[in-house]
């Protein structure tokens, strides 16, 4: 009897610990118990996961750290000279990194780097303002290798109060929850639960909730066919396009609900109204945000069954890999079936085969990414490849001139 009582007492003592462990397990992913978290994918998909770490999807958002911020903090290289009397200095302190605004040598405002956004064309940065987010005024531009004014900031004055909404995070992060309550006078549009932020565009953002998949595959190691997980290739074309369009169809649409709840197979029209970007931008599509609409306006798309994955492998870093993309073009457009825009007689086949992208998908300035510097007008010098595949007469002239020069 005494032994039974002792065992019962021990069980009662363990119950709170068991409860806390279960609760902790259920809260491992802020999106809920249906999600396993990307770290769980590593055990079975190590090669894909570590390749993904070099992609733009992974770099979409990261915690601010010396490793994740690529602009220099070295003396004389850490300054954005806003005007002769104003400058922003990137400063390393004991346990954090800061942007500090000096006017006539005196500190006016100093804010910490908390979140890195982007990492390909450049990086912009956010700081926590209570439970809200604001954007820092200086960004790092990769092509220029220098600190310049953040995109769409007014070059006339230094501003630390530009607010970041959940709409921004829906394309730069995998999830963040709202923080109930009033803003309490802070200059922020929305309040967030910091503890729920899931950085990057992670595995489950594109493959859907994976907890059931992980549980099943771990319990049935002999079954190699993936179960209970979304595969891009298994979806209808329209749904495949919707998956990418969540972030690559612009951010000017009227939102019906948060795209954080979008899962593969959903219809994007249930989340945001289509076509609004055209009206908002007077019919002009931006090369940075409206990739889907640009692709859909291309004859290559209209006359085929292609989708985004026809050319893109989101698990691989394909940046600047022109050869790989050209091979995608040549998969449909061979010498026998394509006259190279009547240029075959003017240029050699090897030259044409290596310049499909430059000629038919040239890079243009994005109005969403503009680098501005002191004593310069805002210059749209951040170029993004257009997804409108077409014949561009001006680009043809450039290609011909380049070919003649290289002879």
Secondary structure, DSSP 4 states (H G I P E B T S, - for coil): -HHHHHHHHHHHHHHHHHHHHHHHHHTSSTT-TT---GGGGGGT-HHHHHHHTTSHHHHTEEE--TTT--S--STTTSEEEEETTEEEEEEE-SS-EEEEEEETTEEEEEEE--EEEE-SSEEEEEEEETTEEEE-SEEEETTTTEEEEPTT--TTS--S--EE-HHHHHHHEEEEEE--S--TT-S-S--EEEEEEEESS-HHHHH---HHHHHHHHH-TT--S--SS--GGGS-HHHHHHHHHHHHS-S-SPBSS-GGG--TT--GGGTB-TTHHHHHTTTPPPTTT-HHHHHHTSHHHHTS---GGGT--TTS--TT-HHHHHHHHHTT--TTT--GGGTTTTS-HHHHHT-HHHHHS-EEE-TTS-BB-TTS--B---EEE-------HHHHHHHHHHHHHH-
